[in-house]
Amino acid sequence: MYEYAIAWEWLNFAVRWLHVITAIAWIGSSFYFIALDLGLVKRPGLPVGAYGEEWQVHGGGFYHIQKYLVAPASMPEHLTWFKWESYATWLSGFALLAVVYYGGADLFLIDRTVLDIESWQAIGLSLASLAVGWILYDLLCKSPLGRNTWGLMALLYIVLIAMAWGYTQIFTGRAAFLHLGAFTATIMSANVFFIIIPNQKIVVADLVAGRTPDPKYGVIAKQRSLHNNYLTLPVIFFMLSNHYPLAFATEFNWIIAALVFLMGVTIRHWFNTTHARKGKPTWTWLVTVLIFIVIMWLSTVPKVLTGEEDQAGLSTREQTFVANGHFEAVRDVVQGRCSMCHAAEPVWDGIARAPKNVKLETDGEIAAHAREIYLQAGRSHAMPPGNITDLSPEERQLLVAWYETTVEGK
C-alpha cells in the first residue's frame, strides 16, 4: 500500500509536467497572435479584403503575414488551426486538480476550520463552480451588456472578486487560489472551444460553399480573445501561488487575489500598447509595483489564532497514524528537525511563514502530513533543505517505518 503513495507522487509530477508543457504552448501562441494582431499595418496595395500586414524576421529568414478580418476570397490549400494547445492545457490542468486536490481532498482541499464538509461535497462544489462560472460568463457576454466590451470586463472583474471571496469561505487558502485560477482558465478554454473555433468553422464553411461570411462571427471571437488576453497572467500567478503561503494562507487572501487581476491588466496594457506601436506607457509598471507592495503589506497583517488543536477532532486516518507505535519517536524527530520552520511562528532566521503553510507542531498536524513527511524526508532527501538540521539516516528510516507500517495496518 505504501508504494501507492510513491506512484501517486510520480503521477502528480507527470501530470504537472504535461500541464506546464501544454500551458507554454497555449500561452506562447496566444501572446504571439495578440502581438501580431496589434502590430498589423495598413498599407496601400494590400490584397482585396486584407486588413493589414506585418513583416517579421526570425530563424534566419523573413515572414510576410497578412490578416483578413472576415476571410480571403478563396479557401487556402493549407490552413493551420490553433486549438489543441488550449484544450490540452485545460484537460491536463483538470487532471492535475483531480490528482492533487480531489485525490487528497482531506489534506489539500478541505479546511475544517473554514467549512466542515465531506470530501465528496467539496469535490461537488469544486466541479459545480467551474461549470456555473462559464455559464454565467457566457450569458453576460450574450446579454445586451456584452456590446460594451469594457463594461463587460468591469462586471467580470466583480464576478472574479466574488468568486475569490467565495472560494476562501469553502476551501483551504491554497485550494481557493488554485480554484480561482481553474475558474478563470475554464472561461478562457471554453471561449476557445464554444465560441472562437466554432465561429471560425462557420466562416470556413461559408467560404467552401461560396458564400460571403458574416463579419459578426469575427467580432464575437475577437471580444472573447481580448478577455483571454487580460486573464492569462493572473491564471499563471494562481497556478504558481501554491508554493507561496504568504499569498494564499493569509487573512486577506481574497483581496490579494482581486489585486492580482488588476496587476494582470496593467502588465498586459503595457505589452498591448507597445505592440500596437502607440507608445510605451511606463506608468503601468509603477502602478503594478505599487499594487504588489499593497499585496505584500496585506500578507503581513496578523491573523487571529484559533487556539490549541482538539485531539478529538482528528480524522480516523490521522488517529491511525498517531496510534502507531513509532509515533512518539517520530514526533520527537519532526519537532526537533522540522518544526522550527514548519510552525505558526517559525524561529528559523529568514522564515516568516511556514513553507507552503505546512505546520508540524501538534500530533494532528504531523499525522495530517504523514504522506508528505514520508515522501519528502523519508523516501527522499528533499527535506530538510540541504539537510540543514542534520536529519540522520536512522531518523529517515524511522519516518519510513512509521508510515509504511501504518498504511499496512501493522
N, C-alpha and C positions, 0 to 999 in steps of 0.2 A: 504493500500500500504506500509506503513512504517514497517509492520510486515514482509514484504518480505525481508527487509534488515537483520532482525534477523534470519529468516530461512536460508537465503543465507550464513550468517556468520557461522551458525551451520553446513551447508553443507560443507563449506570450512574446518572447523575443522574435520569433519568426514572423508572427502577425504584425508586430510593431515595425519590424524592418520593412515588410511589404507595404505597410501603410505609409511609411516615410518615402519609399520609392515612388509610389503612385501619387502621393501628395506633391512631391517635387515635380513630377511630370505635369500634373494638372496646374499647379500654381505657376510653373515656369511658362507653359503655353498661354495661360491666362494673362500673365504680366506682359508677355511678348506681344500678344494681339492687342491689348489695351494701348501699349506704347505705339504699336504700328498704326492703329486706328487714329490716335490723337496726332500722329506725325504726318498724316496724309496731306499732300499739297495739291491744290487745283492748278493745273497748267493748261495753256492752250494746246490744242492738238490731241487731247485725250480721246480714246475711242467713244463712240456713242453709248451713253449710259454709265460711263465710268465717273465715279465721284471724285477720285483723287489718286495720286500715285506716290510712291516712296522708293528712293534708291538707297540700298544698304550694301555694306561691304563686310564680309566675314569669310573665314576659312580660305583665304587666298583668292576670292572671287567677288563679283558684284551681283546683286539681286535687284531686279526691277519688278516692283509689286504694284498692282492696280486693284482698286476696290470698286465693286458695283453695289450700290445701295439696295437695288432690287435684284437684278440678275443680268448677266450678259445676254447678248442676242440669241446665243445657242448654247446648248449644254457642252461643257468641256469634256474631252475624252477621259481625262483623269481628274477625279475630284476627291480630295482628302478631307475626311471628317475628323473633328476633334471632339470626341465624346467619351471614349472609353477611359481616358485619364480621370474624368470626373466620376464615372460610375465605379471604377476600381478603387478610387480613393474612399468613396463613401462605403462601399462594401467591406473593404479591409478595415476601415475605422469602426464600422458596426461590429465586425468580428472581434476587434480588439476590445470594444466595450463589453461584449459578451464574455470574453475570456477573463478579463481583469475584474470588471465590476459586477457582472451577473454571476460569474463563477465564484467570485469572492465577495458576495454581497454582504455577508455579516461583518467583514473586515473593512472593505473599501467603500461600500455603497451606503450602508446604514449607520447612522449615529443615533443610538437610542436616547441620548440626552437631547437630541433635536426632535426626533419623532420615532416613537417605539412602534415599529411595524415589522411584519414578517418579510422574508426575502421575496416571496412571490408578489407581495403587494408593492414593494419598492421597484421591482423589475417591471410590473404592470404600469406603474406611474411613469417610469422612465420611457417605456415604449409609447404610451399614450401622449406624453408631452411632445415627443418628436413628430408624431402624426398630426396632432392638433396644431402644432406650430406652423407646419406647412399649409394646412387647410386655412387657417386664419390669415396667414400672409397672402396666400393666393387670392382669397376673397377680397382682401383690401386692394390688391393690385387691379382686380377686375371691377372694383366699385368705381363710382364717379370720382372719388378721391385719387384713383390711380392715374388720372390725367395730369395731376400735379406731381411731378417727379420728386421735387424737394420736400413738398408737404407730406408725401407718402413716406419718404425716408425719415422725416421727423417723427411720424407716427410709429414707424417700425422701430425707431430708437426707444420710444416709450415702451413698446411691447418687450423689447430686449431687456430693459431695466426691470420691468415687472417679472420677467422670467428669471433674471438674476436673483432677485429677492425671493421668488417662489422656490427656486431650487435650494437655496440656503436654508429654507424652512422645512425641507424634506430630507435631504441627503447630507453626507459629510461635506465639509468645505471642499475637499479635493474632488469629490464626485460632482458637486454643484458646478465647479468651474469646467470640469470635463463635459458635463451635460450641456452647459451653455455653449461650449464650442461645438458639440454634436448637434444641438438645436439649430445653430447658425449654419453649420455645414450641410445639414439636411435641406434647409431652404435653398442653399446655393446649388447643391447637386440636383435637387428636384426642379429648380429653374431650368437646368440643362436638359433633364430627362423629359419633363412635361411641357415645356414651353419653347426653349430655344431650338432644340433639334427638331421637334415636330413642325415648328414654323418653317424651318429651313427645308424640311422634306416637302412641305406644301409648295414652296417656291420651285423646288426641283421638279416636282410632278407637273406643275403648270408649264415649265419650260419643255419638258418631254412631250407634253400634249400640244404644244404650240400656242399656249395661252400666255397672255401678259400677266405676270404675277402681281398680286395686290401688295403695295408697299407697306400696308399696315402690319404685316407679319414681321417685317424687319424692324419696324419701330418698337413693337412689343418686345421682341428679342433683345433689342439694344437697351431698353429700360432695365430688363432683368440682368443683363450683363453689367450694367452700371452698379446695381445693387451688389452683385457678386464682387465687383472690383473693390468696393469700400468695406466689405465684410471679411475679406481674406486675411488681413493682418491680425485682427482680433482673434480669429479662429486659431491662427498659429500660436498666439500668446496663450490661449486657454489650453492648447494641446501641450505646451511646454510647462505650464504652471504647476503640474503635479509634482515637479521637482523643487518647488519653492513655496514652503508653507507660509512665508511672510505675505504671499499673495492670497492664498485660499483659506488659510486657517486663522484669520484674524476677525475681530468683531464686525468690522465694516467691509467684509469681503465683497458683498454685493455692490457697494458703492465703488469699490476698486474696479469691479467688472464693468460698471457703467462708464467709468473714466477710460478704461482700456478701449472701448468702442470709439470714444472721442479721439484718442491718440491714433487709432486706425484711420480716421477721417483726415486728420491733419497731415499725417505722413503721406497718405495716398494723394492728397491735394497737391503736395509739392511735386510728386512724381508726375501726376497728370498734367499739371500746368507746365512743367518743364518739357515733357514730351510733346505738348501741343505748341511749343515754341511761343508761349505767352509770358515769358519771363521766369524768374526763379524766386518764388515767394519765401524767402528765408525766414520770415516771421513765423511760418508754420513750425519750424524746428524749435524756436523759442517757446511757443505755446506747448509743444509736445514735452519739452523738458520741464516746464512749469507743472503740467499735469502729472508728470512722473514724480516730481517732488511731492506733490499733494498725495499721491498714492503711497510713497514711502512714509510720509507722516501718518497717514491713516493706518498703515500696518503696524505702527508702534503704539497706537492707542491701547492702554491696558484693558484687558478683558477680565470681567468679574469671574473669579474662580468659583466652582460649584461645590468644593469641599472634597472630603475623602470618599473614595470609592466604596460602595457597599458590596462585600464579597457575595452576599446572597443574590446579587444581580448578575452574576456570571452566567453565561450560557452553558448548556450541557457540555459542549465541546471544550470550553475553557476550563470548566470544573474537572474534566478528564485530565487535562494537562497539569493542573495544579495538584491533582491526586497522585500523579506518577511518583514513584519512589525516588527518582532523580531530581525532583523539582527543587527541593531545598538547596541542593548544591548548585543547581542551575541558577536559581535566584541569586545566590551569592556571587556567582560568576558575572551575571548580567549587571547586577548593581555595582560590582567592582570594576567592570571593564567597559560598560556601555552607558550607564545612566548619568554619567557626568555630562554627556551631550544630549542623550535622549531623556530629557526631563522637562517639566513645566518651566523651570528656571535653570537652564544649563549653567554649569560652573566652569566649563572649559573656555579658555580665552578665545575670543573671536566668534563664538557660537551664541547667537542671540535667541534663536528659536530651535526647538528640537528638529533635526533634519527630517524632512518630509512629514513633520508633525507626529512622528512616531515617538511615543513616550514609553519608557520601560522602568517605571518606578514601583508600581504595585503588582501584586500577583496577577490581577486581572489583565493588566496591560501586557505583562510578559506572556501570559497564556494566549492572549488575543493575537500576538505577533509571533507565535511559535513557529509557523511555517517560514516567515521571513528570517527569523533568527537561525533556523536550521539551514536555510539556503545561503544566507549572507555570511554567517560566522561559523557554521558547522561544515557544510559541504564545500564551501568556497572560502577564500580569504578576503572577500570584499570588505568585510567589517572586522575589526575597526580599521579605518583607512590607514594604510601603511603599518598596520598592527601597532599603532601608536601607544596603546595601553597594554601591550605585551600579553596578548591572549595566547596561552600556551597550547601546544598540540594536544595535551591531555584534556585541557578545558574544551577545546573544539570537539574532541571525541565524546566528551560528556554531553554537549549540546546535541550531537548526532544521536547518541544513545537515548537521550530523553525524548526526542521527537519520534524516532523510529519505534521505540518500544510502546509509546503511547498510541500511535496510529495502528500498530499491530495488535493492540489490546493485551500486551504482556505486563 
